[in-house]
Amino acid sequence: MKLIGLSNEINVEPLFKKLERKKKCGFTIVEMIVVITIIGILSSIAVIKYGKVQETAKLNADYSNAANIATAASIAIGDGKTINDVAGLVTQGYLNSAPRSQSENAEFEISLNGGTDIIVRANEKQFYPKLE
């Protein structure tokens, strides 16, 4: 492409090629903002899921501990011992230590229903037998 002036001709093709070569590689600010927004959304979803997983794990640990307490109480009843609380199971050697509820942040309580049915609760929430 040539521009014709009054006194001489100017060739502008080298100028366009020079501009094309100066084009920088990289991302625009809009692309960066979109990527950061997507990462933020995904990380917030992951945090929410992680919180639910932690609560479920604590609840499952409580159900397991309550089942262990009920088994120890059942063995103690079979041996003819009197069961008053979880600490009694520890002192009589049926449990190594008294577990604490992780989801309720309270001590487990044992109650006997009819003399043979063992119920394990923490803060009035029943963990054994597990309610469906």
N, C-alpha and C positions, 0 to 999 in steps of 0.2 A: 504494500500500500504506500502510495506516495502522495504527499501534499504539495501542491504547486503554489508557490508564493509569487510575489512580484519579482523578486530578483533571483531566487534559486529554488531547487527542489529539495524537499526534506523526506528522507526515508524513515518511517516510524515503526517498521516491523521490528528492528532490534530493541526498541523501547518496550514493546509489548512482551517480547520474549524475556527481557530483563525483569519485568514485573511478575511474570509467571514463575520465574525461578526463585523469587524472594518469598513466595508463599510458604508460610511456616507449617510444619507438621505438628499435630497435637489436637487437643480437645478444646471446644469452646466452653465458655462459662455455663451456658445453658445445659450442655451435655453433662458437665460436672455436677451441677445442681440436681439434675434428674437422677444420676447415679447415687449421689449422697442421700436423696430422698428415698429411693428404693432400699438402700442399705438400712436406713433408719426404720422403715416400716418392717422389714424382715427381722431386725434385731428386737423390735418391740414385741413381735409375735413370739420370738424365741424366749424372751424373758417371761412372758405370760405362761407359755407351755412349761418352762422350768419351774415356776412357782407351783403349778398344779401337780407336777411330778413329785416335788418335795412333800406336799401335803399328802399325796397318796402313799408315799413311802413311809411317812410317819404313822399314818393310819394302819397300814399293813403291819408295821412293827408292833403297834399296840395290840392288834388282833393276835399276833404270834405270841407276844408276852402273856396275854390273857389266857391263851390256850396252854402255855407252859404252867402258869399258876394253877389253872384248873386241873391239869394232870397231876401236879404235885399235891394238890388238895385231895384229889381222888385216891392217890396212893396213901396219904396220911389217914384218910377215913378208913381205908382198907386195913391199915395197921392198927386201927382202934384209937387213934389220936383225936383230940378235940381241936377243931380249927376255929380260931377267932378272927385272925387277920393274916395278911401276907407276912408280917414280921414274925408271927408264930411259926410259919413254914420255914423261915430262914433259921430261927433258933433251934428248931427241931431237926434241921439238916436236910429238908426236902428241897430247898432252893439255896443256891450259893449267895444270892443277894436279892434284895427287894427291887424289882424293876419299877420304873416310874413311867407314867403315860407321857408320850411325846406329843401327841396331838392335843391332849387336854391339859397338859402340864399339871398333873395331879397324881396322887397315890392311887394304886388299884385297891379296890375293896372286894372282899369275898362275902357272899351270902349263900346260905343253904336253903333251898326251897324243898320242903318235905323231907329234909334230912339227907337226901341223896343227890338232888339236882343242884349243881354248883353254878352260881352266877357270878361273873366278874365284871365290875363296873369301875369307872373313873368319872368323877363329877356327874353322877347319875346317868352317864351314857354307858349302855351295855356293850361289852366287847366279847363276852363269852356267855352262852352260845351266841354266835354271830347272827344278828337279825338280818334277814334278807330284804 
